[in-house]
Amino acid sequence: MNTNNNNQQFSIIGCGRLGVSLAVFLSKQGFIPKAFSSRSIESAKKACESVGMGRVFDTPIQAAKASKLVFITTPDTTIEPVCENLSKQGAFDKDSIVYHFSGALSSGILTAARKSGASTGSIHPLQAFAPYESGQDSPFKGINMSIEGDQKAVEFGKEIVNALKANSFTIPTEAKTLYHASAVVASNYLVTLEHFALELLMASDMSQKDAYEVLEPLIMGTLNNIKARGSVNALTGPVARGDDEIVSKHLKDIDKKLPQFSDLYRLLGQYTLKIASQRGEISNDAQQKLGKLFKF
């Protein structure tokens, strides 16, 4: 599907960090922001001023009716009720394309718009957004953005992502929750894991700054190994070697000095042992001994 002047015009419903950045950087690529609406009229005005074009409306229905391409960039909990309310008031028709930008929720929450004849989809940038500042570089450039929805929404979504100079990939609608869980594990839980590592090192009277500097090359090297060899083949260390004596020493010291982390170490060990077993390089005896050590 090729863009034309009509479907390059868009409305923003929800002028938070993402909504503002989306409007600013799409406008730089020839898309035309026609309307802004937000729970706070001041937020809508600020978004409009940041872009330098478009119009602020008092209500979402007025903004949605201003163009056929509608981006609902409200918080997750309000996307569905906003869509339902707009649909009830006749905001959408067969020429409309409606997107939301939630990572956790699929385009299924836009059912009301779809029943009105609109094409529906979701686009999710795998990126955290800071408040927009004039003159800043695009936060979309080079990042990965998922797309799902009906065929028309997916194909046009690729054009939107391409205009933002980001990389698009598609996922099945029914896989959206697992996709988001994966992102949480890769980002949020990675922070948790490294916090755990830092706490262990800081227990030896090392500052957090020094502890991070000591671990950083190891962290980055591990990520590079995963990229180059895959997660199973990148695994090293005592569990991968079947060294139950070293693991036993770890647990004795953690249980004694940092017992709040004992269960976490054991739980991580259980799953690490499963990965190690896929390599087929540790004996059954070693697996059994490690398995006993990792039991709660």
C-alpha positions as a printed Julia matrix, in Angstrom:
296×3 Matrix{Float64}:
   0.0     0.0    0.0
   1.42    3.36  -1.0
   0.73    6.4    1.11
  -1.18    9.31  -0.29
  -1.86   12.73   1.16
  -5.11   11.6    2.79
  -3.78    8.61   4.73
  -0.62   10.49   5.68
  -2.8    12.76   7.8
  -3.13   11.52  11.36
  -4.63   12.23  14.76
  -2.99   11.65  18.14
  -5.2    10.61  21.04
  -3.03   10.77  24.15
  -0.12   13.22  24.21
   2.36   11.57  26.52
   6.01   10.92  25.74
   5.38    8.43  22.96
   2.53   10.37  21.39
   4.6    13.55  21.16
   7.68   11.82  19.75
   5.55    9.93  17.24
   3.92   13.13  16.0
   7.2    15.05  15.8
   9.22   12.47  13.89
   6.43   11.33  11.57
   5.87   14.97  10.63
   9.55   15.22   9.68
   8.96   12.42   7.16
   6.01   13.97   5.37
   3.14   12.7    7.51
   0.71   15.43   8.52
  -0.51   15.75  12.12
  -4.04   17.1   11.91
  -5.32   16.77  15.46
  -4.25   16.37  19.06
  -6.33   15.41  22.07
  -5.29   14.39  25.56
  -6.7    14.06  29.05
  -4.82   17.28  29.82
  -5.48   20.08  27.34
  -2.07   21.49  28.26
  -0.39   18.26  27.15
  -2.2    18.45  23.82
  -1.16   22.08  23.35
   2.46   21.25  24.18
   2.44   18.39  21.66
   1.0    20.62  18.96
   3.6    23.29  19.69
   6.4    20.72  19.55
   5.32   19.62  16.09
   4.51   23.1   14.81
   1.34   22.12  13.0
  -2.06   20.57  13.61
  -4.91   21.58  15.86
  -5.78   20.92  19.49
  -9.29   19.62  20.2
 -11.14   19.58  23.49
 -12.46   16.06  23.02
 -11.06   12.82  21.55
 -14.03   12.43  19.2
 -13.29   15.75  17.5
  -9.64   14.8   17.06
 -10.42   11.3   15.8
 -12.82   12.6   13.17
 -10.17   14.99  11.8
  -8.29   12.22   9.93
  -8.58    8.59   8.84
  -5.35    7.51  10.53
  -5.75    7.5   14.31
  -3.06    6.71  16.87
  -4.35    5.92  20.36
  -1.31    6.54  22.53
  -3.02    6.62  25.92
  -1.99    4.44  28.9
  -2.77    0.75  28.41
  -5.76    0.7   30.76
  -7.59    3.38  28.81
  -6.98    2.25  25.21
 -10.0    -0.04  24.97
 -12.53    2.3   26.63
 -11.26    5.24  24.52
 -11.67    3.15  21.37
 -15.15    2.02  22.39
 -16.25    5.56  23.15
 -14.92    6.86  19.83
 -16.63    4.05  17.96
 -19.97    4.71  19.62
 -19.75    8.33  18.47
 -19.03    7.4   14.87
 -15.35    8.28  14.73
 -14.39    5.39  12.41
 -15.5     3.96   9.08
 -14.19    1.57   6.4
 -11.46    4.04   5.41
 -10.11    4.42   8.94
  -6.91    2.8   10.24
  -6.57    2.71  14.02
  -3.43    1.75  15.95
  -2.47    1.55  19.57
   1.09    1.31  20.87
   0.85   -0.97  23.88
   3.47   -3.68  24.2
   1.36   -5.99  26.33
  -2.01   -5.69  24.58
  -2.96   -6.87  21.11
  -5.09   -5.19  18.47
  -7.96   -7.29  19.81
  -8.78   -4.48  22.23
  -9.7    -2.34  19.19
 -12.65   -4.59  18.35
 -15.1    -1.7   18.56
 -13.25    0.15  15.81
 -13.07   -2.99  13.69
 -16.85   -3.45  14.03
 -17.2     0.09  12.68
 -15.37   -1.01   9.55
 -11.91    0.29  10.46
  -8.67   -1.55   9.96
  -6.91   -2.11  13.29
  -3.42   -2.93  14.48
  -0.81   -2.34  17.13
   2.72   -1.03  16.78
   5.15   -1.33  19.66
   8.61    0.24  19.85
  11.09   -1.78  21.88
  12.4     1.4   23.44
  11.79    3.58  26.48
  10.94    7.21  25.69
  12.2    10.29  27.49
  10.26   13.57  27.28
  10.7    15.18  23.88
  13.17   18.06  23.67
  13.46   20.37  20.69
  16.33   19.44  18.4
  16.86   15.96  19.78
  17.73   13.01  17.57
  14.96   10.59  16.74
  14.46    7.93  19.44
  12.98    5.67  16.74
  16.01    5.52  14.47
  17.44    2.02  14.31
  15.19    0.48  16.98
  12.97   -2.57  16.5
   9.2    -2.17  16.39
   6.67   -4.98  16.36
   3.5    -4.86  14.26
   0.38   -7.01  14.43
  -3.21   -6.67  13.3
  -5.21   -7.2   10.13
  -3.42   -7.31   6.79
  -4.09   -3.7    5.85
  -2.93   -2.42   9.25
   0.21   -4.57   9.17
   1.21   -3.45   5.67
   0.61    0.23   6.41
   2.29   -0.2    9.78
   5.45   -1.23   7.96
   5.36    2.06   6.05
   4.97    3.99   9.3
   7.89    2.19  10.93
  10.0     2.63   7.8
   9.23    6.37   7.81
  10.46    6.51  11.39
  13.71    4.86  10.2
  13.13    1.96  12.54
  13.13   -1.79  11.84
   9.79   -3.59  11.72
   8.91   -7.19  12.43
   5.5    -8.83  12.56
   4.05  -11.15  15.18
   0.76  -13.08  15.33
  -1.93  -11.28  17.27
  -2.29  -14.21  19.66
   1.45  -14.05  20.49
   1.41  -10.46  21.74
   1.43  -11.32  25.46
   4.39  -13.71  25.19
   6.2   -11.15  23.03
   5.81   -8.57  25.78
   6.83  -11.05  28.48
  10.0   -11.69  26.48
  10.77   -7.96  26.41
  10.22   -7.71  30.17
  12.59  -10.61  30.84
  15.22   -9.24  28.43
  15.14   -5.73  29.87
  13.57   -5.49  33.33
  14.69   -8.86  34.64
  18.18   -8.3   33.26
  18.37   -5.28  35.57
  17.24   -7.51  38.45
  19.86  -10.11  37.6
  22.69   -7.6   37.4
  21.5    -6.01  40.65
  21.89   -9.47  42.21
  25.44   -9.75  40.82
  26.35   -6.28  42.06
  25.02   -7.01  45.54
  27.19  -10.13  45.78
  30.31   -8.21  44.75
  29.49   -5.22  46.96
  29.33   -7.61  49.92
  33.12   -7.79  49.63
  33.36   -4.06  50.52
  33.43   -2.87  46.91
  31.47    0.23  45.9
  28.61   -0.11  43.43
  30.53    1.93  40.85
  33.65   -0.22  41.16
  31.57   -3.4   41.19
  29.9    -2.44  37.92
  33.21   -1.53  36.29
  34.6    -4.94  37.28
  31.58   -6.8   35.88
  30.87   -4.7   32.78
  33.34   -6.46  30.43
  31.97   -9.82  31.52
  28.36   -8.67  30.99
  29.05   -7.28  27.53
  31.16  -10.28  26.57
  28.34  -12.62  27.55
  25.82  -10.67  25.48
  28.19  -10.8   22.5
  28.59  -14.56  22.96
  24.82  -15.05  23.01
  24.56  -13.06  19.79
  27.35  -15.0   18.11
  26.72  -18.52  19.41
  23.18  -18.66  20.79
  22.12  -18.91  24.43
  22.82  -22.63  24.91
  26.34  -22.53  23.46
  27.18  -19.26  25.21
  26.73  -20.81  28.66
  29.93  -21.15  30.68
  30.76  -21.47  34.36
  30.48  -24.11  37.09
  27.01  -25.37  36.2
  27.99  -25.83  32.54
  31.07  -27.75  33.75
  29.12  -29.83  36.26
  31.23  -28.46  39.13
  28.98  -29.17  42.12
  31.78  -28.41  44.64
  32.06  -24.78  43.52
  28.28  -24.35  43.47
  28.09  -25.81  46.97
  30.61  -23.23  48.19
  28.61  -20.43  46.55
  25.47  -21.51  48.34
  27.13  -21.88  51.73
  28.5   -18.33  51.57
  25.28  -16.83  50.18
  23.16  -18.65  52.77
  25.41  -17.3   55.51
  26.1   -13.74  54.33
  23.25  -12.83  51.94
  20.4   -15.23  52.68
  17.9   -12.96  50.97
  19.42  -14.11  47.67
  19.57  -17.84  48.43
  16.29  -18.76  46.76
  17.07  -16.63  43.72
  20.45  -18.31  43.24
  18.84  -21.75  43.51
  16.01  -20.89  41.14
  18.41  -19.51  38.53
  20.56  -22.58  39.03
  17.65  -24.91  38.27
  17.02  -23.28  34.9
  20.72  -22.95  34.14
  21.09  -26.7   34.74
  18.38  -27.36  32.17
  20.28  -25.26  29.62
  23.54  -27.04  30.46
  21.92  -30.44  30.03
  20.97  -29.55  26.46
  24.68  -29.35  25.63
  25.19  -32.97  26.69
  28.59  -32.17  28.19
  27.98  -32.87  31.88
  27.46  -36.31  33.35
  24.21  -37.6   34.79
  25.95  -37.85  38.17
  26.9   -34.16  38.06
  23.39  -33.2   37.02
  21.91  -35.1   39.95
  24.31  -33.52  42.45
  23.63  -30.04  41.13
  19.89  -30.7   41.1
  20.0   -31.55  44.81
  21.95  -28.39  45.6
  19.41  -26.22  43.79
  16.39  -27.64  45.63
  14.68  -25.21  48.0
